[in-house]
Amino acid sequence: MDNAAAVPGNPPQANHHFADAARDAVYQAIFSRRDVRGQFLPDPIPDAVLARLLTAAHFAPSVGYMQPWSFVLIREAAVKARIHAAFAEANAEALQMFEGEKREIYRELKLEGILESPVNLLITCDRDRAGPVVIGRTHIKAMDIYSAVCAVQNLWLAARAEGLGVGWVSIFHQAALKEILGLPERIVPIAYLCLGQVSHFHDKPELEAAGWRPRLPLDELVYFEQWGETAGDGAAALKAALRAAQDTAAAHRRFDLAQS
Ligand SMILES: Cc1cc2nc3c(=O)[nH]c(=O)nc-3n(C[C@H](O)[C@H](O)[C@H](O)COP(=O)(O)O)c2cc1C
């Protein structure tokens, strides 16, 4: 990846920035992370690696420092089979919710790697972890859920750095997940993840490659001072920079290409 600090108008933030290679590695993980469904290898994940991933998740930010997450590891074939059956039931329902060409594309999509990946992981949110009144969560109760999602993303990026794929499977009835894995009432299933080594990472999101949706132009998603306001002080300059940064991200989404 380009040395970001060498780009004019992109000065390093005094003393607090990572060394160039470390900073580039962070962006590399972000740009080359993929949702993995079909490329899992059966090799086990060493405990030391799994421990690093779970620790990355545990160091996520959380409202009021609630740390509302827990982690249910699923490695036994019998449990995975029950989860897969729950997915298949929900997925058949989902197929019927799309029409025409979308339904045909949907039918061909692989949307999980439950059986092939060596480790499945449910990240949960305990809505009562820190008692009834939580600093920062006094007015917007869903902040605990958002916190748990931050843990998911930490793990996802750490896994990419470790060369491991992660796929998020969300096509379930929540009640089915809770029943199969024995979750108490107050525990919300946040992310059912499939983890493992992969044969390769795709260079684009699979839904983008399948023509489902393109990546949206970032410069059209940024407003100034008010929702919908696209002009403002410095708007044109920032939008040009956003387009350039999005192009750079796209060019570096594959680690192996970026290295060559
Ligand atoms: C909350 C959430 C739920 C998702 N659920 C599924 C899913 O059920 N099945 C699937 O194949 N991908 C799922 N994905 C992955 C998205 O399809 C994927 O992130 C998106 O297409 C962009 O691709 P990328 O992650 O490779 O960049 C989910 C992602 C998120 C963030």
The ligand as an ORCA input file, in Angstrom:
! r2SCAN-3c Opt
* xyz 0 1
  C     -24.938     -8.103     10.144
  C     -24.454     -8.932      8.980
  C     -25.145    -10.061      8.617
  C     -24.735    -10.839      7.526
  N     -25.387    -12.004      7.231
  C     -24.936    -12.772      6.225
  C     -25.537    -14.031      5.929
  O     -26.486    -14.474      6.560
  N     -25.029    -14.772      4.934
  C     -23.973    -14.325      4.180
  O     -23.541    -15.045      3.256
  N     -23.370    -13.131      4.433
  C     -23.832    -12.372      5.433
  N     -23.212    -11.181      5.706
  C     -22.056    -10.743      4.889
  C     -22.427     -9.648      3.909
  O     -23.174    -10.178      2.838
  C     -21.131     -9.016      3.423
  O     -20.503     -8.416      4.512
  C     -21.338     -7.983      2.323
  O     -21.887     -8.586      1.187
  C     -20.024     -7.297      1.947
  O     -19.043     -8.264      1.630
  P     -17.658     -8.335      2.400
  O     -17.956     -8.585      3.855
  O     -16.916     -9.491      1.770
  O     -16.969     -7.028      2.221
  C     -23.606    -10.416      6.790
  C     -22.914     -9.257      7.162
  C     -23.326     -8.520      8.240
  C     -22.535     -7.302      8.646
*
